[in-house]
Amino acid sequence: KRFMGERGLDVKVKGSVAWALCRNIGLIALDISNPVQPKIIRTVHIEKFLWHLKIEGNTAYIACGKDGIAICDISSPANAKIMLYYDTPHHCTDIASAHNLIYLSNGKHGISVLDPGTNTILSQIHLPGVSLRILTHQDKLFVFNQYTKRGFLHIFDIGKTPASPTRIKSIRFQGKPRDYLLKDNRIFLANGNAGIGVVELDSEGEAHFKTSVPTAFRSDRLALYEQNLMTFSRTGEFAVYSLYPDGTMELSSTATTCSRVFGADVFEHYAIIAANEEGINIVDLNATSLNRSNHLLAHLNARFEDVNWRVNSAGIFVRDAE
């Protein structure tokens, strides 16, 4: 099902609700319990440049690029609301949280630590290259960088001094880290033309680059499908890999879905895809044909058909919050 007229840039699924990040609109809660007929539950208007979305518990963290960050309370989807805006001094590419602090990747300006209680930057760490994505896990901060034509994973300890991360290790690998996915004791990396990278975390929290798996197309986005790993290209191809306990992967299927993939997640056997100008697509992963029209469900142009949509002062169609 295709809907929403403005650009769909990212999407994350929690339970039977898909949280869609749509430029010129904001954060939209979609009831996808019936994927053939999704319903808009709530629109949280965010008049900022939207970039990446992360869901942790009942909180949505949004990297807003040049406009900093936005944090939303999503404990009640029908009453979702903004908790915090913060205009960061640098372009924010990704966001993570731990120890009641916010960790930001800032592109060419490394990473920074924000105290959301006082809206104060506590520390700034400069790194070579461009900081693209960021992750917190088990008192570690993982920063995914690109320097020249190589990817780097910089690992920091945030257990002892959360406000001042201490770098403990750097790992070099091929490709540009475009996305990541944490499952059990492994971090999977979408490394563009270099395929999928696998980083293994041992019981002590130490990280080791395990392997790189080549893909037939550029690996841009990752999602979990049951016990399988999915990777998507920006141009619409996707592949499903079976995951085994020893960390190995085996290609099980490939297909083509919508024309663009900017963000993706999975609900049951449906892929929920942020498809840029096409809005949000819901794709049936059980379709056996390789033809994209047999994967993509019926279309709904809600931008024009929904009576709650209006034209704002900039001439952009937006939907009023309920």
N, C-alpha and C positions, 0 to 999 in steps of 0.2 A: 504494500500500500504506500503510495507516494503522496506526501502532503507537506504543507508549510512552504510558503513562497520564498522566504529569505534563506540565506545560506546555512545549511546544516554543517557544523564544523566538528562536533564531537558528540558522542552519546555513550551513556553508561546505564546498565540495567541493575536495578535493585528490587528483588522480588518480582512482582508483576508490573512494575512501573519502570518505564524508560525515561531517563532524564536526558533531554536533548538540548544541546547548546546551539542556538541559532542566531547568527549575527543580525543586528537591527531589531531583534525581538528580546532575547535573553535566554533564561533557563525555563524549559517547558517540561512539565510532568505529563507523561502519556500513560494511560491505563492500557496495557497490552495483554490483559488476561484473555481477551479474544483478539489475536493478532490480525485477523481479517477485518476487524472493525475497531481500531484503536480510538480512544477518546481522550481529548485534552482535559486534564484535571485542573491544571493551574499553570499560569504564565507568570514568572517572576521577571519583570522588565529590568534589564541591565543595559544601560546606555553607555556601553564601553566596547572597546575592541576585544572580541572574545577569541580565545586561542585553544586552551586545553581544559578538560573537565576531569576531576577526580572525586570519587565518592568514598568517604570513610565514615562508617557508622551512619549517623543521622546528619552528617554535614557534607555539603558540596563545596569543593574548593575549585575556583576558576582562575586560571591564568589569563590575564587580559592584555598580554603583550605590552604595548606602549602605555596602556592605561592602568597598569598595576595588577591588582587582584580583587576578587569579590568572593565572599564566603557566605553561604546560605544555609539556613536551618531547614532540613527536609524531613524532620521527624514526622510531620503530618503532611503528606503530599498536597492535600487540598488547601493547606494553609502555609505552604512554603514561603519563606521570606528571607530578605537580605539581613545578615548579621553584621557584616563589615565590608566597607570599601577601603582600599588603601592604594594611593597613587605612589608606586615605587619609583625611585630615581632612575631605574633602568628598565629596559624591555624585559618583561617576565615571560619566559617560555614554558615554565612548569612550576608546580607547587606541591609541597608535601608537609605533613605535620607530625610532631612528636614532642613529648615533654611540655605540652601547652605552648609550644612555639611553632612558627611557620618558617619553612625552609623554601627558598626561592632560587630557581636557576635563572640567570640574567643574561643569557647570550654571551656576548663578548666581555661582559663584566663579571664573569664568574658566578658565585653564589652569595646569598645574604641570608641572615637570620632575623626574623621579625617577631617582636613581642606584640601579639594582637591586643593585649590588655592596655598597652600604652601607645600603640601605633609607633613604635620606635625600632629602628634598625639597630640591632645589638652588635652585629659584626658583619664584615664583608671580606670574602676570600676571593682573591683573583687567581684564575687558572688560565693556562695557555689554551688558545683556541676558543671554541664556542660551546658554552654549556647549554645543552638542549633539553634534557629530561632529568628528573630527580625523584628519588625513592627513599623512604625511611623504613627500616626493618631491623628488629632486635638490637636497638641502640647503635645502629649503623646508618650512615647517610651515604647513599650511592648516587654519584653524579655522572651522567653520561655525556661525554664531550666529543667534539670533533676537532682535531688539530691537523692541519694540512689535509691529507687525504686518509688519515687513519682515525679510528675510533678509540676512545679512552674511557675506562671506568675508573673513577677516582672514589676511593672508599675512605670515609671519615668516621671516627669514633665520636658519638654524641652522648654516650652513657655517663661520662664523668663530668664534662662541662658542656651541656647542651647548647649554651649560647655561643660557645667558641669551639666549633668542630675541629678535631685534630686529624689530619690526614695520616692514614696508616699504610695505604697501599694504592698503587695505580696499575691497571692492567691495559695493555694495548691490544687492539684487534683490528681486523679489516672492516671497512665500511663505515657508514654514517648511522649512528643510533637514532632511528626515527620513532621507535616505540619500544615498550618493554612490558613484560607480564611476569608476575611472581607467582609461582606454583610450588607448594611444598618447600623444598630446599634448593630450588633452581630459579634463576632469572633467565627468561628467554628474551632475546633482543631482535627486533626487526632492523636489520642492518643494510637496508637498501639493496643495491646490486650485489652485495656480499652475502645475501641470504639471511639465515637465522643463526644467531650466536647463542650458545648455552653457557651460562656461568653457574657453577655449582657452589653452594654454601655448605660448609661442614658444621659439625656440632658446636664448634667454637666460634662460629660466625665468620670464619675465614673464607674468602672467595677465591675461586680458581676457574680460569677460562677452560671449559671442558672440550667444546667442539664447535665447529661452524658447519652448518648444513646448507648447501647451495640450493637455490630455488630457481624455477624456470622463469620467474619474473621478479621484478623489484619488490622486496618485502618492506611494506610501509606501515602496516597496522597488524596487531595481534589480538586474538580473542580465544577464550576457552569454549569448546563445544563438547559437553559431556566430559569424557576423559581425553579429549583430543585437542590439539592445538591448531588454530586456524591462522593463516596469514593472508593479508589482502594487499593488492597493489593499488596505488592511487588511481589507476585507470580501470579497475573493476574486476581483475582476475582474483580468484581465491583458491587456496589449497588447504586440504585437511590432512594433518599428520597424526598418526597414532603415537602416543607417548608410552614408553616402557619404563619400568622401575629403575633400570640401570642408566637412565638418561638418554638412551638412544631414541631416535624418531624414525618413522617409516611413512612415506607418502601413501595415502589411501584414496584420495580423490582430488580432482581439480574441476573448476567450472568458471564461468563468467557471470557476474551479477550486474549491478548498475554501472553507469558510465564512469562514476567517480566514487572513491572511498576516502573520506577524510577522518572518519572515526567509526568504530564498529564494536558491537557487543552481541551476546547471544542470549535468547530466551527460549527454553525448550528446544525445538528444532527450527527456530527462526533466527536469522541474522538481522539485527537492527543496525542500519547503516546510515551514518551522516554523509550525505552525498553532495555536499556543496550546493550548487545552484538548484539541484533537484530536491533539496530539502532532506527529508528522512524517508528511507526505503525500508520496507520489511520484506525479507527474502525467505522463501521456503527452502531449507537445506535438504529436505527429503525428496525434492524433485530430482528425478533421475536423468533428465535431459541436460546436455551441456549448453542448451540454448537459453540465453538470459531471460527471454520472455516466459519461459516455463518455471523460472525461479521467482520472478518478481510478481507479487500479488496485484490485485486491482488498484486503480489509481483514484485518488481523491484530492481535488484541488481546493483544499480548505481555505487557501488564502483569499479566494473570491466568494466561495459558497457559504462560509460561516458568517453569520450576521454579527458576530462579536468582533470581526476584523474592522479596522478603520484606517484612514490615511493620516499619518502624523504630520507635524509641521514641516518635516523634511520631504514630504511626498512619498513616504515609505509605508506600505501596508504592515500594520502591526495588530496584534490581538490583545484586547484589554484583559487584565487579570480579573479572574472571577472573584 
